[in-house]
Amino acid sequence: MGRALAEELAQDHALVLTGSEGPEGEWLKNLTERTSLRTCQWNAMDPEIGPQMMADLGRLEREGIQLAGAVMVAGVFPEQPFGTWTMVELETLWRVNMGFPMLCAQGLAPRLADGSCLQFLLDTCIHRPFLKRLPYSASKAGLASLVPGLAQLLAPRLRVVGHAIGTVLPDEASDSQWLASLDLLKRSGSPEDLARALRFASESPYLTGEILTLDGGRRWGRSG
């Protein structure tokens, strides 16, 4: 998802990309030919991730880079049926899905230009929890509560918007036709759909504290 979004947003933005092992690969080389690009290695499981973030953001600031917005794309999506939960697995999930985006927001907010929008990628499970993935659903619901809270804390200088997304880029093992059939629009989403929503929020100066749902109307359709 992060790669697909970067390729879409590179059409009209200079980018700072982060990754648990540092963004790399041929696609990244191609991206540098289309836009100005910086990268940072931020691993949610690193106990020193907070200081690492601050050091990297300070370096970017010294290079004269002013961040005009930020999109939080982080998460793990394990199947964890009730009765199989363990503290170790739950702590890993909370750390990646909630703790890491919260630390990112805390580090980024003071360095964002006035009027910027801080955006969080959530999931439509905040409307209808996944029963085989309740810890994941709970983590996204917790992150969703951060959106109005941060909007209040950071106003009026910054805006905060969440995006509850449905099926975008289903993995190869999924039944893509069945997943598409669950949406009222009878198709899955695309990175282009999500990029449009991100641009809309970024370019809407009177929008803050809201969670936009981008799921093709799935939550109004039959249960999946």
N, C-alpha and C positions, 0 to 999 in steps of 0.2 A: 504493500500500500504506500509506504513512504517513497519508494522509488517511483511508482506511477505518478504520485502527486508532484514529486520534484520535477519530473519530465513535463508535466502539464504547466506548472507554475513558472518554469524556466522560460516560457514564451514571453513573459513580460515582467519578470522579477530577477534581481540578483539574489542569490540564495546563500544561507548558511545551513549546512546539513549536519546532523548528528547521527551517530550509530553506535551500537554496543561494541563493535569491533573496528569502528572507523569506516565510513563509506568507501567502497572501492569497486573496481571492475571496469570493464570496457564501457558500460553505459555511463559511468561517471566521467570518463575521458570525453565521451561524446557530449556530455552536458556542459563541460567546460568550454566547448567550442561555441555554445549558444548563449552563455550568460557568465557573469562574474560569480565565482563560487569559492566558498570557504568550507572547511570541514572540521568537525570536532569529534573526538571519541568519548562518548558518554555511556557508560555501562551502569544500568540500574542496580546491578548486584554489587557494585564496587562500594565498600564502606566509606571511601573517601570521595564519593561522587559529588557531594556538596562543594567542598573546596575546589575540586577539579572544574566544576561548572564556573565558579567565580573566577578562577584563574583564566579560563578560556574566554569568558565574557570580557574580562579586563583587557586581555590581549587584543580582542577585536576592537574594543573601544580605543585603545592606544593607536591602532591602525587607522583610526578615523571612520570606522564603520558604525553607522547609526541604524539600529534595527527599527523597521517601520511596521512590524507585526510579527506574530509567532503562531505556529500551529503545533499543538501537542499530539503527536502520533506515537502512542506507546501502548503495548498490551500483549498479554498471552491469553490464549483461548482454549484451555484444557477442558476435556470432558471429566467432570468430577461428580458422579452421582452421589446422592445422600447415602451415608453409611461408609463411604470410602475416604472421607476427609481426614487429613493429618495436619498437625500444626506446622510442620515444615513446609508442606505444599501450600497451605493457606498463607503462610508468611511470605513465601515467594510471590504468590499471586498479588497480595496486597502491595508488596514492595514495587512490583513492576507496574501494576495497573492503577495504583493510587498514589503511593509515596513518590515515585519518580516524577509524574506530571506535576505534583504539588511543589516539589523542589525546583523543577524547571520554571514554574510560574513565579515562584518567590525570587529566583535569580534573575529572570528576564524582565519582570515588571519595572524595576527601577531604571533599566537601560532602554526601554522602548520609547520611541518618540511620542510626544503628546498627540493624542487623538488616535493612537494605534489600537488595534483589536487583538486581544489574546484569545485564541480559539482552541477548543478541545474537541477531539473526535471521541464520541461516545458510541452508543449502540442502541438499537430499538428494543433491546432487552430491558431498558429502563421503563418501557411501557408494558411489556409482556415478558417476564423472566423466563430464561431457558431452564427447564426443570432438571436437565442433566448437567447444567453448568451454573448452578445457583451461586457458588462463590464468585464466578466471573460476573454474573448479573448483579450481585450485590456490590462488587467493586465499581462497576460502571454507574450504578445508582448513587454510590457515595461520591464519585467524581462529579456526577450531575449536580449534586447539592453544592459543589464548589462554585459552579457558574454564577448563580445569583449572589452568593456570598462574596466572591471576589469582585463582582460588578459593583457591589456597594462599597467595598474597601478601596477600590482603585478609582472610582468616579470622583470628579469628572474628567480626570486626565486620561484614563484609559477605558476601553470598553472590553467586555468579556462575553463571548458567545459559544454555545455548545452545539454540536451536530450529532443527533441520534441517527446513525446510518444503518440501513438494511444491508442486503447482500450486494456487496461491491467486490469485484474480482474474486468470485468463489474459487476455492482450490480445486485442483484437477481431480481429486478423489470424490468431489461432490457431484450430485445429480443436478446439473445446472438447469435442465428443463423443468424439473420438479420445483426447484427453488424459485424459478421465474414464475411458475404457475401460481405461487402463493401471493404474488403482488397483484394489485388491481390493474396495474399497467401491463402485466404479463411479460415483464422483462426484468432482468437484474440491473443494478446500477452500474455506472462506469466511473473511472477516474475523472472523466470530463464532467460528469454530473456533480461530483463532489467538488471539483475545482470551481465550478460555477457558484456553488453555495458558499465556498470560502471567499470568493471574490465579492459576492453580494454582501456578506457580513462585513468584510473589510471596507467596502465602499458605502456603507449605510451609517452615517454618523449619528443617527438617532436611535440606533439599535444596540441594546446592551442588556445583559442579565437573562437572555432568552436561550432556549434550546430549540433549534430548528430540526424537524424530523424529515429525513430524506430516505424513504423506504418504498417508494412506488405505491403507497397506500396499503402496505401489507397488514398493518395493525387493524385496518377496517375490513380485511378479508377473512377467509376461513382460517381456523387455527391450523398451524403447521407443527 
